[in-house]
Amino acid sequence: MTGFLTILPLAFVMIAGPQIISAVFLATSHGWRRNSAMYILGALIAVAGLVTIAYFIAKGVKSSGGRSNKGSNGQVIDVVILVLLLVAMVYVFRGRNKPDPPKWMGKLETATPSFSFKLGLLLLSVFPTDLITSITVGSHLAREDNPWVDALPFIGLTLLFLAIPVLAVLILGKRAEALLPKVRDWMNTNSWIVSEIVIVFFIAIEINSLASG
C-alpha cells in the first residue's frame, strides 16, 4: 500500500482512549449538537496542524543538503518515525489495564461548546499517542514524497471516528443511549489491542523502508 492507504489505519490509534470516550459523553450532554461540533472542530485543528507541521519539517530535512544527502536524510526520518512508533507501542501497552473512565468525564454531560472545543484541541494534540501518531503521519508522507493532500483521508477518517457517537444519536435517537455506553466500555477495554496491531503493522512498513534504503 502507498500514500494515504498506508496511514489510514493509524486513525484508529488517534481516537482510541479518552478521545472517543469524551465524544460519547458529549453526544449525550446538554447541548450535544454544539458540543460535539466544537469538539470535532478542535480535533480538526489539532490533527491537521500537527500533521502539516511534521510534513513540512520532514520535507525540509529530506531535501536539505542537496540530492546526494536525500537518501541518508530519508533514512534519518525513518529512524525517527520508528523510534516514535516504539514509544507509542510502549505507551499503549502500559495503559492497557485502564480503570473505568475518570470521574472528570462525567462532568462532560454539562460541558459548554467552548470547553468542548478546547478539549478536542488538547486531547488530539498533547495526548502522547495522538502527538506521536500525527507526527508519524506527516513525516511518513514527506519521506515517501507523497503530496500533503494525502493526509486528508487520514484526517477525515479520524474526525469520522470521533463523530460516530453524535451520528448514532442523530440516526438512532433514544436507542443510542443504550448503545453508546456499550461502545464506550468496549473501547475502554479492548482498544489498546487494535492500536498495538496497527502500530506493529506500521513499524513493519518503516523497517522495510529502512532496509530498502
N, C-alpha and C positions, 0 to 999 in steps of 0.2 A: 504494500500500500504506500502511496505517496501523497504529499500535500495534506490537505485538510482531513482526509480519511484516516491518516495515521494518528492525528492528535485528537480526533473526536472522542475516543473512549475516556480521555482524561477529564472530560466534562463531568463524569460521574464523581471523580475524586474531588472536584471543586465543590460539590454540593453535599457530599456525604458527611454528616455530623450536624453541628448546630445550625448550619446554613439551611438545610431543608427542614429541620425541626422548627426553626424560627418561622419559616414560611408557613408551616402547618398552623402554628399558633396565631399568626397574623391573619390567616384565612378565616379563622373563627373569632376574630376580635371585633370589637365595636368599630364600625367604620372600616370594615375589612377590605372594601374595594380600594379606597385611597391608600390604606396602609400597605396592602400588597403591591400596589402600583409603585409606591415610593420606595419600597424595599427592593423591588426589581430594578428600578431606576438607579438606586445607589449601587447595586451589584453590577449593573451595566457599566457605569463609570469606572468602578474599581477594576473589573476584569479587562475591559478594553484599554484602560490606561496602562496597567501593568504589562499586558501583552505587547502593546505598542512600544513602550519604553524599552522592554527587553529585546524586542525585534530590532530596533534601530541601533541599540548599543552593540548587539551581536553582529549586526550588519557592518557597523563601523570597525569592529575588531577583526572581522574576517577580511575586509578589504584593505586594512592598514598594511603598510609595508610593501605594497606592490604585489604583482602576480606571483612572484617567487615564494612569498610567505603565506599565500592564501591557503595552501594545503595544511601547513603546520598550524595556522591560526584556526582553521576549521577543526583540527583535532583538539586544540585547546578548548574550544567551545563544547565539543563532545565530552571531554573530561569534566568540564564544569557541570554540564547537564547530568552526567552520570552521577557525580557526587551529590547533586541536589536531589536526584531521584532516590538515592540510597538513604539520604537523610529523611526524605518523605516516607520511605518504606518503614524505617525505624520508628518514626513518629506515629504513624498509623498503627503499627503493631503494639507499641506501648500504650496506646489509647484504646485497645480493643475491648478491655473489660470496663467499659464506661458504665457508671451508675445511671439511674433514671435522669431525664433532663433536669438541669439545675433549676432551683426554685425561681431564679430571676426570670426564667422563660414564662412562668405563669403570669407574670406582670404584662406580657405582651398582649394579653387579651384586652387591656385598656391602653394600648400604645397609641401614640399620635402619629400622623403622617411624617412629621419632622423627625421623630425618634426612629421610625421605620426606615427612613432614608439613610440616616446615619448608621443604623445597624447593618443595612445591606452594604454600605460603603466600607465599613470596618471589617465585617466578617469575611468579605470576599477579597480583602486586600492584605490585612495584617495577620489573619489566621495562618499559621505556618504552612499547612498543606496547600492552601489557596495561593499564597505568595510564591511558593516553590513551583506549583503547577503552572501558574501564569508565566513566570519567568522561563520555565522549561518550554512551553508552547511557543512563545515569541522567539526564543533562542534557536529552537529546532527549525522553525520555518526559515529563519535567516541563514542558518547553517546549510540548509538544503537549497538555498537560493529560490525559495518559493515567495510569491508576492505576499504583501501584508494582507490582502483581501482573503487569503486562505485561512486567516484566523477567524473570519466572520462566522463560518458554520460552528466552530467551537464555542465562540461567544454566544451565538444564538441558541445552541443546544443547552449550554449552562443555564441560560435565562429560562428556557423552556422547562427544564427540570424544576427550577425554583417556582415556576408559575403553575405547576401541576396541582398543588393544593387549592389555589384560588380558582383554577379551571374546574376542578372537581366540585367546588361549591356552586359555581355558575351552572354547571351541567346537571349535577345530581341534587342540588338543593339540600334538604334536610338529611337525605341519605348519606351525604358526605360527612356528617357529624359522627356517624358510626364507622365510616371507612377510614377517615384521616388518622384517628388515634392508632389504628392497626398499622397503617403505613409508617407512622412516626415510630412506633415500637419496633417494627421490623428494621427500619433504617438504623435505629439506635443500637440494635443488637448485631446486625449482620453486615452493615455497610462496609466495615473495615475489611471483610473478606474480599468483596468485589474490588475495593480500592487497591488492595495488595495485588490482586490478579492483574489489574490494569497497569499498575506501576511496574510490576515484573515484566509484563509484555513490552512496555516502553523501554525498560532497561535493556532488554534483548535487542531492540531496534538500535539503541545507541551503541551497544557493544559491537554489533555488526557494522555500524557506520565507522566506528573507531578502527576496527580490524581491517576494513576495506580501504582505509586511508582517505 
